[in-house]
Amino acid sequence: MKPKKVYEKQPDSFKFSDKNLEIAENILKKYPKERKKSAVMPLLYLVQRQNENWIPLAAMKYIAKYLSIPYISVYEVATFYSMYNLSPVGKYFVQVCTTSPCLLRGANKIVDICKKNISSNQSQVTKNKLCSWTEVECLGACVNAPMMQINESYYEDLDEQDANKIIKSLLEDKPLKSGSYRNRKNTAPENLNNLNGGKIA
Amino acid sequence: MPKITINGKELEFKNGMTVLQACELADVEIPRFCYHEKLSIAGNCRMCLVEMEKSPKPIASCAMPAAEGMNIKTNTKLVEKARKGVMEFLLANHPLDCPVCDQGGECDLQDQSLYYGFDKSRFNENKRTVRDKYMGPLIKTQMTRCIHCTRCIRFATEVAGVPEIGAIGRGENMEITTYLEKSMESELSANVIDLCPVGALTSKPYAFEARPWELKKTESIDVMDAVGSNIRIDTYGWEVKRILPRLNNEINEEWISDKTRYACDGLLKQRLDEPFIRKNGKLIKSNWDEALDLISNKIKNIRPEKMAGHVGDLVSLESIFSFKNFLTDLKIENFDFREREMYLNSSDKINYLFNSSIQGIEESDLILLVGCNPRHEATMVNARIRKVYANRKIPVYSIGNPGDLTYEYNIIGENTDVLRDIIKGQNSFSKKLLSSKKPIIIIGETALELKSGAYIFEELKEFLRENNLINDNWNAFNILAKNASTVGAIDLKFFNIKENNNFIFFDKLKNNEFELIYLLGSDNLRFNKNDTFVIYQGSHGDRGAENADVILPSPAYTEQNGLYINLEGRVQECRKASYPPGNSLEDWKIFNLILDKLEKELKNKNYQKIKELTLNNIVNFSKIDSISKNKITINKKKECDFIHEKIEIKKIDYYFSNSIARASKTMSDCRAIVSKQFKNGTTI
C-alpha cells in the first residue's frame, strides 16, 4: 500500500457540529477519564463523517486539543490506518477489493472500468466531485466476489456490465441499489436445490 | 528473592526486572536496538529474542517480565537462528553505505551484524528509500538508514518533554518525522543522536569530521552551567571534535544539554593566542615581555584600594585560588565573582548549595521554584524535575513566571508579597508545603538579585528551619547557581562582603573608584570603562576583551586541568584534552610571572601544590566526585527589609550565555532559529 498523501489545500479550522459534539461526549464516556486518549480512533471517524469523508489537519489538531494529547499522536494514528482519508474523496467513494478471491473472480476488470470512467489514478476526484476510487485489501465479502464498497454499502457478485452500470449511475448522481447483483440473498448458496427439491431463492 | 535460571546458571533477581535485565545480572549480553535503560520499553526490534523453556517460540527478553523458575537459554541454535532472521530483515532495507556513514565504527547495527549478519543479501527487490527530514541545525538525518527502533520518539516524549517526533504510516512505509519539519524545541534534542543505534540521526556539526577510532577521548566535566555534567571530550590533534555525555546517575544520567555538546566549536574561534596591548585605541598583537612590563608598571603606580579583580563564569578552582593569592599579595581587597548585585550569605555551606541534591529530586513530593527558570539555568536539573513529574505527577509550583518548562506547573504569584504571605502562613500554599514530607524549594539567582533578595533568602531559610524542613535527613533549601565557577568562588571566599554591606565591590564599581580592573575570564560584568585600565585574561576575544587595555591569553576549560564545584557542592575534575593555541599560558603561571616582575616572593610554583592547597581551602571537603554532608548551624536571624516587587524572571539568552558559546557557530544557528520561531509565533 502506498503511503497516504496529505492534501495540499487544507482548511484553516475545524469544529465538531453540535450534534457530533454530543456524540463525541458520549464516546468519551466509554473510556476511563485518565485514558481518554483511547477515544482518538472513534473521534477521527466522527470527523471523517462530518467532513465529507476526509480528515483535514486542522481536525487532527482539534482532536489533539480535545483529548489533550500531542498533535503528533493523532497524526500517527490517522496515517497508520488505511480507512482514514487524508485528502478529499468524491461524494461516492468507490473502494474496489483486489485481494486474491476477488482478483480471481475478475476484480481487475472492475479496476479497469474505474480507471476508464472515473479517473486514471486512484484517489483522484472527478471534475464534478461526485466520484473517486481506490483499490483496497480484503473487505471480507469473499463469498460474493468480486465486490466493491461505495461509501458504506457493499455491491456484490459483480460482472463487467454491472460494474459499468453502477459506476455510470454514480457519475450521474443516481446511485443504483446496493447488495448482490445476481439476486442472491446475502451469502446463500446459488443453483442448489434445497432439501425438498425446490430451488433456494 | 525469586530465582531465574540463565544458561543453566541459577541466580536471584529483583521483582519487576525483565528477562533482559536478569540476563545482564548473569553477565550475558543480549543484542538490542530498541531497548534503552532510561526509556520505556517498546519491544519492536525483536533483536533480543531468547529461548524460554516451555515456550513454543523465542521471546523478546526486553519486554518479558522475569518470573520465578524461568529457564532462559541464550546460546542455543534456536536463539541464533532467530536473531539471524531478525538481522536479515533489518538489513533487507538498510543501505550498504557504511563507508560514508558517520555512525561507522560506533554503530550498533554494524557491530551486531558482525555476529548475526549474513555475508550476502537474499533480498532481490528494490530497497526502500525515505526522504530526509529537517530536524534543525544540530541533527543530520539520513532516514533511509532508520530501523524504526523508536528510541528518538520515546526520548522526545518521555525525557525531553516535547512530543514532536512521531512515526507515521505503517509497515514498509513507516517514517520517523517531526510534524512541521522544524527543529526540536528542546535543550536536550541532540541526545537522540547518541540514542540512535544506526546512522539515521547523526550530528550535523560533526558530519564527516572524523572517525571514532581516530579520536583521543578524555573524560572531563562540563562548565557551561553549574550542574557539572560528566562529559567525554573527543579530540583530533588540537581540535575538540565533539563532546559526548558520560553516564553519571547522580548528575546528568546519560544526557547532556545541547549547549554542553555543541558549544565546543567555539573553542576553535575567536581565540586569544598572543598578548595584546591597546595602542592609540587599537588592540595590537604584542608579546609577553611587553605586556607584563606594562602591567607591572601600572600595578606599581596605583594604590591597592584603587585596584579590583573579577572572575568570570568558567574559571576553575585553582585559577580562582591563585588569583585570590595574587590579589592578596598585592594587598588588593576588592574582588568579586558575581555578575550583578546578588545577595550572598556565605556563613554556612548550605547557604549556597543545591542541598537536596539532583538525585534527591526523585524522592521529593513537592517542588517550589522561586524566581528561577531551571530549563535555561540548569537544564539537567530541569530534566530531572520533569522525570519525577512524569513518573509520579508530583505538584510543581512557581513564584514568578518562567515560561515553558516542558512540564505543567502552577504559578502561585508573581510578586514578593506572595512569598511573605507563605512565610507568615497567610497563604493557602503554606499548608501544602508544610504537609509534604520532602519538599524542594529552589531559589534562583533572579530572586536573590531583587532588592528584597536578602529578605527572601533569610526569611525563607528561617521558615524552613523552624518547620524542620532543613534537617540531617532532608534539606528542602536549595540555591540554583547559574555559573560553573559560582560555588567554587564562594567556597574560596572570592568576594568582599561586610556585615552591613553586601555589595562593596559593586558600589565602588558604580562610583568609578577603580583605576585598574583585572578580569579573569570575566565577560558578563557590566561597568563604565572611562579611564580605568582593564586587564583581561582569558581564552576568547569576547565582551571582556573588547574593553581591555591588555589581553593575556590563557587556556579554555578543555585545555587545562581544573577543579570545579557543581551546584550540589560536588568537587569534580576537568581534565586537559588538548593544547591551547599560540602562546597561551596557564592562569597560575601568568600570576607568577607578574609577581616575578614586581619582585615579590613566589609561593606556589607548581600545579600539584596549588591543587592541594585549593582542596584544603574548600569548606567541608571530603572526596572528589562526592557530596559531603554539611552541618546545619543555627545563626542569629538577620533582620531584612521587605520590599514589594515583581519577580520577573529574565529571559536568558540560553545559546549565548558565555564566551565559548558566543564564539560557536552552531550555537548562533540555534539561537537564530529560536528567535525566528519566537517572532513567527510558531512556538507551541
Interface residues (C-beta under 8 A of the other chain):
Chain A: M1 K2 P3 K4 P70 Y71 I72 S73 Y75 E76 T79 F80 Y81
Chain B: T157 P163 E164 I165 G166 A167 I168 G169 R170 G171 N173 E175 T178 Y179
